[in-house]
Amino acid sequence: MRRILPLCAVLAAACGKEEPPPIAAPVMGPSPPVAKPRACDPELPAEACKARPGLHRCAAGEKAHAGAWRFALVGPLYGAVEDITRDELVAAWTSGKIAAGPLAKAMLEPALGKGAVDLDPAKEPALGDKRWAIVPADALAPRWKVITVGGVHPLDGEAAADALAVQLCAPGGQGGTGGTAARPVANVDRAKLTTIAMTGTTAPTRLTAQLMEKKGVTYPARDVAPWFATSDFVHISNEVSFVPKCDTGTGKSTMSFCAKEGYIALLEAAQTKIVELTGNHLADYGRSWIPHTIEMYEKRGWLWFGGGRDQIEATAPRTLEHRGNTIAFLGCNKVHTTSRIITNGPDVGACDLDRMEWQIRDLRKRGALVIVSIQHEEVYRHTPPDELVEDLRRLAAAGAAFVMGSQAHCPHPWEIHRGAYIHYGPGNLFFDQGWAPLWDAVQDKLYILDGRLLTVGHQYTRIEEKGRPRPMTAPERAELLGRLARTGDRITGAKPLAPLVEPADPGWRPDSFLVGTRQERVRVWLPSPLDPKRTYPLVVDLRGKAPRDPEAITIVPRDPDASAELIAKFALAKYPVDPARVTPALKRPSK
């Protein structure tokens, strides 16, 4: 019997094609392993690990760079050492001269080796010239002096060149993963850092002016300009006004000062952006030149404080915004206030420490970091007067971050009081007192990060040629630091670690205004909240007995014999008063 082939086979044979082999069933097996994402290095800070998955210390040659975690080497406030090499750092670390907390040791030992002493992060490090500590750079405090390594500062140096910066890597590097951009992982975001150089007395007049005429207007700034160029803002306390036909007194022993208009180029060469107007000689050639001088600063976009066209302007805080930091400046002239020299026209600011304490606390509540500079009593020695110490500590205790005595021709010590940095006087910057000890000065550099003053650096200078400051040599600096440290040890009563004491709010703010050259002190009650778009009725209560109207501005003088008319005039100039709703003053009490 003939076998019948399937139709598909017949057709295939007819077309000359072979029958395809049967399809084999798939063989089931285990799936290839899926790679687990790399875990974050457990020795890194938890906040760093949260920022990027797979974060770890970079290996040699690794290019997936994701950021850096920076540490700082710190010493005592008057430590003689300013900078060390990396080899000196390693030697100090391995020999036990340096204390470090668990995080610093874990992150730095792979590069520096072992040997660091344990530092309890909850305790204050014991510091000395032969004992240092390493702390996270974002945990710096003004009471410690930063020692740079290889000339690199942990806050404003390049992380790649910083021996105390731990380089971090992650999948995708700074570009992130999956094409998503990622912020660098860092404990110091330099995009939020503001640096301010605070300097002492400047007066381009007399022998300094003679030097400028001979060698060029900007010549005195020649040796210090590089240091100023590293700051975002430079503060100059210029004690004189600019007068078009100024007789600078070259070659004369005069105490009446002014500056030629062209001399402002010296301030420009020093990178000036902030000018203090508290100087004793601002009105030597007449108060009418103060507005002219202010206009010259305003034309250049410079911020100015501590003086003004009138006392309301002179005593008002001046603020600047920079990289997310709000910084406020206050200033006044204490000697001219107590001597009753200041008038209500163009002049330096009158000091009212009650008002300034209130201003400092109010500015802090609004998120500002406050810097105060006072022109105070001058002495020609390193020891500051007792009244200067008392006044500056009082303002520090109110919450100012940095307080300075701008009057000093001789450098005074610095200290920490309730967390604030107080410098009792930097000394001369551009001035012709070129003899010991007045030729020396210590200018300050403030490092402000995320609204906090982290540390203060210094430039140590000595005046040459009756007006040109130049950086000190290492032996000169060590000798000056020793003298200032010994002087500072004799100034007792500072409380570096004591917290601020916030007083109870009395409901009113202290203020004052000038009647002639006499201060009239008042208490001011303001509606709360104060609407900036409204004006309010004014009540002048000479006896302090009237019931408070929460919808009115009430002013009570401390002197019941004060003039209600002058109080009203002051209030109309400073506060949002409706001039049509000024309540007549209550009658003075009978005597």
C-alpha positions in Angstrom: 0.0 0.0 0.0 1.4 3.4 -1.0 2.1 5.9 1.8 0.5 9.2 1.3 2.7 12.2 2.1 1.2 15.3 3.8 0.4 18.0 1.4 3.0 20.4 2.9 5.7 17.8 2.3 4.6 17.3 -1.3 4.6 20.9 -2.0 8.0 21.3 -0.4 9.4 18.5 -2.5 8.0 20.0 -5.6 9.7 23.3 -4.9 13.0 21.6 -4.2 13.0 22.6 -0.5 13.8 20.5 2.5 11.3 20.1 5.3 12.4 22.5 8.2 13.4 20.7 11.4 11.0 20.7 14.3 11.3 23.6 16.8 12.9 22.6 20.0 11.2 23.5 23.3 13.1 26.3 25.2 15.3 25.3 28.0 14.4 27.2 31.3 17.4 28.4 33.5 18.3 31.1 36.0 18.2 34.8 35.0 21.6 36.7 34.8 22.2 38.5 38.1 21.2 42.2 38.3 24.0 44.5 39.6 23.1 46.1 42.9 23.6 49.8 43.2 26.8 50.7 45.2 26.0 51.5 48.8 27.2 54.8 50.3 30.5 54.6 52.1 29.4 54.1 55.8 32.2 56.3 57.0 30.8 59.4 55.2 28.4 61.8 56.9 24.8 60.8 56.8 23.8 64.1 55.2 26.2 63.4 52.4 24.9 59.9 51.8 21.4 61.3 51.6 22.4 63.6 48.8 23.7 61.0 46.3 23.4 57.2 46.0 26.6 55.3 45.8 28.7 58.2 47.3 32.2 57.2 48.2 35.7 58.6 48.6 37.3 58.9 45.2 39.9 56.3 44.3 43.2 57.3 42.6 42.4 58.5 39.1 38.6 58.1 39.5 36.8 60.8 37.4 33.2 60.5 38.6 33.8 63.4 40.9 30.6 64.4 42.9 32.0 67.0 45.4 34.2 67.4 48.5 33.8 67.3 52.2 36.1 69.9 53.8 37.8 70.1 57.2 39.7 72.9 58.9 42.8 73.0 61.1 42.2 75.3 64.0 44.4 76.8 66.7 44.1 79.3 69.5 42.9 82.8 68.8 46.4 84.3 69.1 48.3 81.4 67.8 51.6 82.3 66.1 51.2 79.7 63.3 49.4 81.0 60.2 50.1 78.3 57.6 51.8 74.9 57.4 52.8 72.6 54.6 51.1 69.2 53.9 54.2 67.4 55.2 54.0 69.4 58.5 50.3 68.5 58.7 51.0 64.8 58.4 53.8 65.0 60.9 51.6 66.8 63.4 48.7 64.4 62.8 50.8 61.2 63.2 52.6 62.5 66.3 49.4 63.3 68.2 49.6 67.1 68.1 46.2 67.2 66.4 42.8 66.2 67.9 40.0 65.1 65.7 36.5 63.7 66.1 35.3 60.3 64.8 34.1 61.7 61.5 37.4 63.6 60.8 39.5 60.6 61.7 37.5 58.2 59.6 37.6 60.4 56.5 41.2 61.7 56.9 43.1 58.6 58.1 43.4 57.1 54.6 45.3 60.1 53.5 47.1 61.2 56.7 47.6 57.9 58.5 46.9 57.2 62.2 47.9 59.1 65.3 45.4 61.8 65.8 44.1 62.3 69.4 40.4 61.7 70.0 38.3 64.8 70.1 34.8 64.7 71.7 32.6 66.8 69.3 30.5 67.8 72.3 33.4 69.4 74.1 35.6 72.5 73.4 39.0 71.5 72.0 42.0 72.3 74.2 44.1 74.4 71.9 47.7 75.8 72.1 50.7 76.5 69.9 51.6 72.9 70.2 48.1 71.5 70.1 45.6 71.9 67.3 42.3 70.4 66.2 40.6 69.5 63.0 36.8 70.1 62.7 34.4 70.1 59.8 34.8 73.4 57.9 31.1 74.2 58.2 31.4 73.8 62.0 34.0 76.5 62.5 33.4 79.2 65.2 34.9 82.7 65.6 36.7 81.6 68.8 39.1 79.5 66.8 41.9 80.6 64.5 42.0 78.8 61.1 45.5 77.6 60.2 45.8 77.2 56.4 47.5 74.2 54.8 49.7 75.0 51.8 48.2 78.5 51.7 44.7 77.1 51.1 41.8 78.3 53.3 39.1 75.7 53.9 36.3 78.2 53.1 37.5 80.1 50.0 40.4 77.9 48.6 40.0 75.4 45.8 38.9 72.1 47.1 41.2 70.2 44.7 44.2 71.9 46.3 43.0 71.5 49.8 44.9 68.9 51.8 41.9 68.7 54.2 39.3 68.2 51.5 38.0 64.7 51.0 37.1 64.2 47.4 33.8 62.4 46.8 32.7 60.3 43.8 29.4 58.8 42.8 27.9 57.2 39.6 27.6 59.9 37.0 29.8 62.3 38.9 28.5 65.9 39.1 26.3 65.2 36.1 24.3 62.8 38.2 22.7 59.6 36.8 20.3 59.2 33.9 21.3 62.6 32.5 20.0 64.5 35.5 22.2 67.3 36.8 23.1 67.1 40.4 24.5 69.7 42.8 28.0 68.9 44.2 27.9 67.2 47.5 29.7 69.5 49.9 29.5 70.8 53.5 30.8 74.2 52.3 28.8 75.7 49.4 31.0 78.5 48.2 28.0 79.9 46.4 26.7 80.9 49.8 29.9 82.4 51.1 30.4 86.2 51.7 33.8 87.6 52.7 34.2 91.1 54.1 37.5 92.9 54.9 37.1 95.3 57.9 39.9 97.9 58.1 41.0 100.6 60.5 41.7 104.3 60.2 42.2 105.9 56.8 42.8 109.6 56.2 44.5 110.4 52.8 45.9 113.7 54.0 49.0 115.3 55.4 52.1 113.2 54.9 50.2 110.4 53.2 48.9 112.9 50.7 52.4 114.1 50.1 53.4 110.5 49.4 50.5 110.1 47.0 51.4 113.3 45.2 55.0 112.1 44.8 54.5 108.5 43.9 50.9 108.3 42.6 47.5 108.4 44.2 47.2 104.6 44.4 50.7 104.0 45.5 49.9 103.4 49.2 47.6 100.4 48.3 50.4 98.7 46.3 51.3 96.0 48.8 47.9 95.3 50.4 45.7 95.4 47.2 46.2 91.6 46.6 44.7 90.7 50.0 41.8 93.1 49.5 41.1 91.6 46.0 40.3 88.2 47.7 37.3 89.7 49.6 33.8 90.2 48.2 33.6 93.5 50.1 36.2 95.9 51.6 35.2 98.2 54.4 37.2 101.5 54.8 36.7 103.9 57.7 37.6 107.1 55.8 37.7 109.8 58.4 37.8 112.8 56.0 35.5 114.4 53.5 36.4 115.1 49.9 36.7 118.8 49.2 37.4 120.1 45.6 40.0 122.6 46.6 41.3 120.7 49.6 44.6 121.9 51.2 45.8 118.5 52.4 48.3 120.1 54.8 51.2 118.4 53.1 54.3 119.2 55.1 52.2 120.8 57.9 51.5 119.5 61.4 47.8 120.2 61.1 44.9 118.4 62.7 42.3 119.8 60.2 41.8 117.2 57.5 40.3 116.9 54.1 41.1 114.9 50.9 41.2 115.9 47.3 38.4 114.5 45.2 40.9 112.6 43.0 42.2 110.7 46.1 39.1 108.5 46.0 41.2 106.5 43.5 43.1 105.2 46.5 39.9 103.7 47.9 39.0 102.3 44.5 42.5 100.6 44.4 41.7 99.0 47.7 38.5 97.5 46.2 36.4 99.6 48.6 32.6 98.8 48.6 31.6 99.9 52.1 32.6 103.2 53.7 32.2 104.1 57.4 31.4 107.7 58.1 32.0 107.8 61.9 35.3 109.6 61.7 36.3 112.5 64.0 37.5 114.6 61.1 34.6 114.2 58.7 33.4 117.8 59.3 36.8 119.6 59.6 36.2 121.7 56.5 32.5 122.2 57.2 29.5 119.9 57.4 28.4 120.9 53.9 31.1 118.6 52.4 29.6 115.5 54.0 26.7 115.3 51.5 29.1 115.9 48.7 31.3 113.0 49.9 28.3 110.7 50.2 27.3 111.5 46.7 30.7 110.4 45.5 30.2 107.1 47.2 26.7 106.7 45.9 27.8 107.4 42.4 30.1 104.4 42.7 27.4 102.2 44.2 29.2 101.9 47.5 27.3 101.3 50.7 28.0 103.8 53.6 26.9 103.9 57.2 27.6 105.7 60.5 27.1 109.2 59.2 24.7 111.0 56.9 22.9 114.1 55.7 20.9 114.1 59.0 20.7 112.0 62.2 17.9 109.8 60.9 20.1 108.8 58.0 23.3 108.6 60.1 21.8 106.3 62.7 19.9 104.0 60.4 21.2 100.5 59.7 22.5 99.8 56.2 22.0 96.4 54.7 23.4 94.4 51.8 22.2 91.1 50.3 24.9 88.8 48.9 24.6 85.1 48.1 21.7 84.6 50.4 23.3 86.5 53.3 21.7 89.6 54.7 24.3 91.7 56.4 23.5 94.9 58.4 25.9 97.7 59.4 25.5 100.1 62.3 27.9 102.9 63.4 28.3 106.0 65.5 30.8 108.4 67.1 30.8 108.0 70.9 33.3 110.8 71.7 31.5 113.4 69.7 28.2 112.3 71.2 29.3 112.6 74.8 31.1 115.9 74.0 28.0 117.3 72.4 29.6 118.1 69.1 27.1 116.4 66.8 24.2 118.4 65.3 21.2 117.3 63.4 22.5 118.4 60.0 25.1 116.5 58.0 27.3 114.7 60.6 28.5 111.5 62.1 26.0 109.3 63.8 25.2 110.0 67.5 25.6 107.0 69.8 22.5 105.8 71.7 23.4 102.3 72.9 19.8 101.7 74.1 18.6 102.3 70.6 21.5 100.3 69.0 20.7 97.3 71.2 17.1 97.4 70.0 18.2 97.8 66.4 20.6 94.8 66.7 17.9 92.6 68.1 15.3 93.7 65.6 17.8 93.1 62.7 18.6 89.6 64.0 14.8 88.8 64.2 14.6 89.7 60.5 17.5 87.4 59.6 20.4 89.8 59.4 23.9 89.3 60.5 24.9 92.5 62.3 28.2 94.3 62.1 28.8 97.3 64.4 31.7 99.8 64.3 32.1 102.6 66.8 34.4 105.6 66.7 35.4 105.6 70.4 38.1 107.0 72.7 41.6 107.1 71.1 44.6 105.9 73.1 48.2 105.4 71.9 48.7 102.0 73.5 47.6 98.5 72.9 45.3 98.4 76.0 41.8 99.6 75.1 40.0 102.0 77.5 37.6 100.4 80.0 34.6 102.3 78.6 35.4 101.0 75.1 35.4 97.4 76.4 32.2 97.9 78.3 30.4 99.5 75.3 31.5 96.9 72.7 30.7 94.0 74.9 27.2 95.4 75.5 26.5 95.5 71.8 28.0 92.0 71.4 25.6 90.8 74.1 22.7 92.2 72.1 23.5 89.8 69.3 25.9 91.6 66.9 28.2 89.1 65.2 31.2 91.4 64.8 31.9 94.6 66.8 34.8 96.9 66.2 36.4 100.1 67.5 37.3 102.0 64.4 39.0 104.9 66.3 42.2 103.0 67.0 45.5 104.3 65.7 47.2 101.6 67.7 46.1 98.0 67.3 44.1 96.6 70.2 43.4 93.0 71.1 40.4 90.9 70.0 38.2 88.5 72.0 35.0 86.5 71.9 32.1 87.5 74.1 28.8 85.6 74.0 29.8 84.2 70.6 30.5 87.5 69.0 33.9 88.6 67.7 35.1 91.9 69.2 38.1 93.7 67.8 38.8 96.7 70.0 40.7 98.4 67.2 42.6 97.4 64.1 44.9 100.3 63.9 45.8 102.5 60.9 45.4 101.6 57.3 46.2 104.6 55.1 47.5 107.2 57.5 50.8 108.9 58.2 51.5 107.7 61.8 54.6 105.7 60.8 56.2 105.1 64.2 55.9 102.3 66.8 53.4 101.1 67.9 51.1 103.2 65.6 52.7 101.8 62.4 51.3 98.4 63.1 47.7 97.2 62.3 45.6 94.0 62.1 42.9 94.1 59.5 40.0 91.6 59.7 38.5 89.3 57.1 35.1 88.0 58.0 33.9 84.6 56.5 30.0 84.5 56.5 28.3 81.3 55.3 24.5 80.7 55.4 24.0 83.8 57.6 26.6 82.8 60.2 30.0 84.3 60.9 32.2 81.2 60.9 35.7 82.6 61.3 37.8 85.8 61.1 41.2 85.9 59.3 43.7 88.7 59.5 46.2 90.8 57.5 49.0 92.1 59.6 50.5 95.3 58.2 53.2 97.9 59.1 53.3 101.4 57.7 56.3 102.5 55.6 57.0 105.9 54.1 54.4 107.7 56.3 51.4 106.1 54.5 52.1 102.8 52.7 51.1 99.7 54.6 52.9 96.5 53.8 52.4 92.9 55.0 54.5 92.1 58.1 57.2 89.6 58.1 56.7 86.4 60.1 59.0 87.6 63.0 57.1 90.9 63.1 53.8 89.2 63.1 54.8 86.8 65.9 56.1 89.7 68.0 52.9 91.7 67.6 50.7 88.8 68.3 52.6 88.1 71.5 52.1 91.7 72.7 48.4 91.7 71.8 47.9 88.3 73.5 49.5 89.5 76.7 47.4 92.6 76.6 44.3 90.6 76.0 45.0 88.4 78.9 44.7 91.4 81.2 41.2 92.3 79.9 39.0 90.2 82.1 35.3 89.4 82.1 34.7 88.1 78.6 32.3 85.1 78.3 33.2 83.4 75.0 30.8 80.4 75.3 28.0 82.1 77.3 24.7 82.2 75.3 22.9 85.4 74.4 20.3 86.5 76.9 17.1 87.6 75.2 15.4 90.2 77.4 11.6 90.3 77.7 10.0 92.6 75.1 8.8 95.7 76.9 6.5 96.5 74.0 8.3 99.8 73.1 11.5 100.7 71.4 14.1 103.2 72.7 15.0 106.1 70.4 16.5 109.6 70.6 17.0 112.7 68.6 19.0 115.9 68.9 17.9 119.2 70.3 20.8 121.3 69.3 23.6 119.1 70.5 21.7 117.4 73.3 20.1 114.0 73.0 16.4 113.8 73.8 15.6 110.1 74.7 12.2 108.7 74.1 10.2 105.5 74.2 8.2 104.7 71.1 5.1 102.3 71.0 4.3 101.2 67.5 1.2 99.3 66.2 1.8 95.6 65.7 2.0 94.6 63.0 3.1 97.8 61.4 1.6 98.1 57.9 4.3 99.8 55.6 1.5 101.1 53.4 -0.3 103.0 56.2 0.2 106.1 58.2 -0.9 106.3 61.8 -2.1 108.8 64.4 0.6 110.2 66.7 0.2 110.6 70.5 2.8 112.5 72.3 2.4 111.7 76.0 4.7 113.9 78.1 3.6 112.3 81.4 3.5 108.7 80.3 0.1 108.2 81.8 -2.2 108.1 78.7 -3.8 104.8 77.9 -2.2 103.0 74.9 -4.0 103.1 71.6 -2.9 100.0 69.7 -3.8 101.8 66.4 -1.6 104.8 67.1 2.1 105.6 67.4 2.8 106.8 71.0 5.9 108.6 72.1 6.9 109.2 75.7 10.0 111.3 76.5 12.2 110.4 79.4 12.3 114.0 80.3 8.8 115.4 81.1 10.0 118.9 80.2 10.6 117.8 76.6 9.1 119.8 73.8 6.0 118.1 72.3 6.5 120.1 69.1 10.1 118.8 68.6 9.0 115.3 69.4 6.2 115.5 66.8 8.7 116.9 64.2 11.1 114.0 64.9 8.3 111.5 64.6 7.0 112.9 61.3 10.5 112.6 59.9 11.2 109.0 61.0 7.9 107.2 61.5 4.8 106.6 59.4 2.8 109.4 61.1 -0.3 111.0 59.6 0.4 114.7 60.0 -3.3 115.4 60.1 -3.8 113.2 63.2 -1.2 114.4 65.7 -2.7 114.5 69.2 -1.8 117.6 71.2 0.5 116.8 74.0 -0.8 116.3 77.5 -0.1 119.1 79.9 3.2 119.0 81.8 2.8 118.0 85.4 2.6 120.9 87.8 5.7 121.5 89.9 
